[in-house]
Amino acid sequence: MATDIAQMIRNKDWSAVEASAKTGPPAVGIAEPFLNDKDEVVRLAAIDSIAAAGGPRAPELLMRMVGDKNEQVRINAINALHKRPPVGREDELIILWDQNKSRDGYVRQQIPMILAEMGAKDKMQALKARSVTDTRQEVDDGMTAGVAKLGDKDFRSKLGKKLELAHGTRIAEIMPFVDWIDEQWVIPMLLPVLKHREIALILATHILTVERRGCDLAVDAVLKISKANFSFKLDTVALYKDPQIAEVTRYVEAQARTVKP
């Protein structure tokens, strides 16, 4: 199996990922040498294989690849850290945030979110201090969501303000952070979004094109996060009817009276 995984990675065959998942942590050592390959696609296959295999060395190696020269490699590595969080290396994640000063903002966006998933409340102040040093929207969105999920009241208010001010396609940009937070306290913040009837997102395939409004995305989020019983089901391609939106709005208004951010 070791020879097979190595050959698949070398051949850029993504079957290596499934094979690594079946093999488990021993596959990490097989994939590791390919992290230094000059071909970025080989490095990508190695990263995805390591993430699938898991084990104690996986987070360390994934963190190393967050500094890769190739943007897609960095993206795959940071995404994999959500699955394989580097427990005990929270300070190193902060260092990684600092080191990604001039590169794409995605790594900086995701690091606070990973720390939030790890419950690293002791890193809130370090993150807040850094929030004023990089105000790019994609970075600020991730920082706001991460620190808010960790429980900071100021950043929960900041998230609420982002949602209040969002319109059009900006709603589609910020709603994934709401879905990621996935906690009851965020539901009242969706009340302003439920009023938006302009197009926020266009879903297009070779078969179908669907336009979705801000209110539709907000309804999706309320149904997913609340787990409450409504008279209709979640439909992520729907244009919800006015009575359905009104039903959700009444629920959110009730939550606003009882749920504290």
C-alpha positions in Angstrom: 0.0 0.0 0.0 2.9 2.4 0.8 4.3 2.0 -2.7 0.9 2.5 -4.2 0.2 5.7 -2.3 3.6 7.1 -3.3 3.1 6.2 -6.9 -0.4 7.8 -7.0 0.9 11.0 -5.5 3.8 11.0 -8.0 1.3 10.5 -10.8 -1.0 13.3 -9.5 -3.7 10.6 -8.9 -6.2 11.8 -6.3 -7.0 8.2 -5.5 -4.1 8.7 -3.1 -6.4 10.6 -0.8 -8.8 7.8 -0.4 -6.0 5.3 0.0 -4.4 7.5 2.7 -7.6 7.8 4.6 -7.9 4.0 4.7 -4.2 3.6 5.7 -4.4 6.3 8.4 -1.4 8.0 10.1 1.3 5.7 8.5 0.4 7.3 5.2 1.7 10.7 6.4 5.3 9.5 6.3 4.7 8.2 2.8 3.3 11.6 1.6 5.7 13.8 3.4 8.7 13.7 1.0 6.4 15.0 -1.8 5.8 18.2 0.1 9.1 19.3 -1.3 8.4 18.4 -4.9 8.9 21.2 -7.4 5.5 20.4 -9.0 2.8 22.2 -7.1 0.2 19.6 -8.2 2.2 16.9 -6.6 2.5 19.0 -3.4 -1.3 19.4 -3.5 -1.8 15.7 -3.7 0.5 15.2 -0.8 -1.3 17.8 1.3 -4.7 16.3 0.7 -3.3 12.8 1.4 -1.8 13.9 4.7 -5.1 15.6 5.7 -7.0 12.4 4.9 -4.5 10.2 6.9 -4.4 12.3 10.0 -2.4 11.5 13.1 -0.1 13.6 15.3 2.3 14.8 12.6 -0.4 15.9 10.1 -1.1 19.4 11.7 2.7 20.2 11.9 3.2 19.4 8.2 0.1 21.2 7.1 1.2 24.3 9.0 4.5 24.2 7.2 2.8 24.2 3.9 0.8 27.3 4.7 3.9 29.2 3.8 4.3 27.6 0.4 5.0 29.8 -2.6 1.9 28.6 -4.5 -1.4 30.1 -3.6 -3.5 26.9 -4.1 -1.1 24.9 -2.0 -1.5 27.5 0.8 -5.3 27.3 0.4 -5.4 23.5 0.6 -3.1 23.5 3.6 -5.1 26.1 5.6 -8.4 24.4 4.7 -6.9 21.1 5.9 -6.1 22.6 9.3 -9.9 22.9 9.9 -10.0 19.1 9.7 -6.7 18.5 11.5 -6.5 21.4 14.0 -3.0 21.9 15.5 -3.9 21.5 19.1 -1.2 22.9 21.4 0.3 25.0 18.5 -2.0 28.0 18.9 0.9 30.4 19.2 2.4 29.0 16.0 -0.9 29.8 14.2 -0.6 33.4 15.4 3.0 33.5 14.0 1.7 32.1 10.7 -0.9 35.0 10.6 2.0 37.5 11.1 4.1 35.9 8.5 1.4 36.1 5.8 1.6 39.9 5.7 1.9 40.5 2.0 0.3 37.5 0.5 -3.3 36.6 -0.3 -5.7 37.4 2.5 -7.3 33.9 2.6 -4.8 32.5 5.1 -5.2 35.4 7.4 -9.0 35.1 7.1 -9.0 31.4 8.1 -6.5 31.4 11.0 -8.8 33.2 13.5 -11.6 30.8 12.5 -9.4 27.7 13.1 -8.5 29.2 16.5 -12.2 29.7 17.2 -12.9 26.1 16.3 -10.2 25.1 18.7 -11.8 27.1 21.5 -8.7 29.3 21.9 -10.3 32.0 24.1 -6.9 32.9 25.4 -5.9 34.1 21.9 -8.8 36.6 21.6 -6.7 39.6 22.7 -3.8 38.7 20.3 -6.3 38.5 17.4 -8.1 41.7 18.3 -4.7 43.5 18.4 -4.0 42.2 14.9 -7.4 43.1 13.6 -6.4 46.8 13.2 -3.3 46.0 11.3 -5.0 44.4 8.3 -8.3 45.9 7.3 -8.8 44.1 4.0 -12.4 43.0 3.8 -11.7 39.2 3.4 -9.3 39.3 6.3 -11.6 41.4 8.5 -14.6 39.1 7.8 -12.7 36.1 9.0 -11.2 37.9 12.0 -14.6 39.2 13.0 -16.3 35.9 12.7 -13.6 34.0 14.6 -13.3 36.4 17.5 -17.1 36.7 17.7 -17.4 32.9 17.9 -14.9 32.9 20.7 -17.4 35.1 22.6 -16.1 38.7 22.3 -19.1 41.1 22.6 -17.5 43.9 20.6 -16.8 41.6 17.7 -20.3 40.2 17.9 -21.6 43.7 17.6 -19.2 44.3 14.7 -20.6 41.2 12.9 -24.1 42.5 13.5 -23.2 45.8 11.9 -21.7 44.0 8.9 -24.9 42.2 8.4 -27.0 45.4 8.8 -25.0 47.2 6.2 -24.7 44.4 3.7 -26.7 44.5 0.5 -26.6 42.8 -2.9 -23.7 40.5 -3.5 -22.1 41.6 -0.2 -24.7 39.5 1.5 -23.6 36.4 -0.3 -20.0 37.1 0.7 -20.7 37.4 4.4 -23.4 34.7 4.9 -21.0 31.8 4.8 -19.4 33.2 8.0 -22.9 33.2 9.6 -23.3 29.5 8.5 -19.9 28.7 9.9 -20.6 30.3 13.3 -23.8 28.1 13.5 -24.9 29.4 16.9 -28.2 30.7 18.1 -26.9 34.1 19.2 -26.3 35.1 15.5 -29.9 34.5 14.4 -31.3 38.0 15.6 -28.5 39.6 13.5 -30.2 38.3 10.4 -33.3 40.4 10.8 -32.0 43.2 8.5 -31.0 40.7 5.8 -34.5 39.3 5.7 -35.7 42.6 4.3 -33.5 42.4 1.3 -35.3 41.4 -1.9 -32.4 42.3 -4.4 -30.3 39.6 -6.0 -27.4 38.5 -3.9 -26.3 35.3 -5.5 -26.5 33.7 -8.9 -26.1 29.9 -9.0 -25.4 28.8 -12.5 -24.8 25.3 -14.0 -25.0 24.1 -17.6 -28.6 23.1 -16.9 -30.0 25.8 -14.7 -29.4 29.3 -13.5 -30.9 30.4 -10.2 -31.0 33.9 -8.8 -31.3 34.2 -5.0 -32.1 37.2 -2.9 -30.6 38.3 0.4 -33.7 37.2 2.2 -33.5 33.7 0.7 -29.9 33.3 2.1 -31.0 34.6 5.5 -33.9 32.1 5.6 -31.5 29.3 4.7 -29.3 30.3 7.7 -32.2 30.5 10.1 -33.5 27.1 9.2 -30.1 25.5 9.4 -28.9 27.1 12.6 -32.2 27.1 14.6 -33.3 23.6 13.9 -36.8 24.9 14.7 -39.9 23.5 13.1 -41.3 25.7 10.3 -44.1 25.0 7.9 -41.7 24.5 5.1 -38.3 22.9 4.5 -34.9 24.2 3.7 -34.3 24.6 0.0 -31.0 26.1 -0.9 -32.1 27.0 -4.5 -35.5 28.4 -3.6 -37.0 31.8 -3.9 -39.0 31.6 -0.7 -42.5 32.9 -0.8 -43.5 36.0 1.2 -45.5 34.1 3.8 -42.5 31.8 4.4 -40.2 34.8 4.8 -42.8 36.4 7.2 -42.9 33.2 9.2 -39.1 33.2 9.6 -39.1 36.9 10.4 -41.5 36.4 13.2 -39.2 33.7 14.6 -36.2 35.9 14.4 -38.0 38.8 16.0 -38.9 36.6 18.9 -35.3 35.4 19.2 -34.1 39.1 19.2 -36.2 39.6 22.4 -34.7 36.6 24.2 -31.3 35.8 22.8 -28.3 37.9 23.9 -25.3 38.2 21.5 
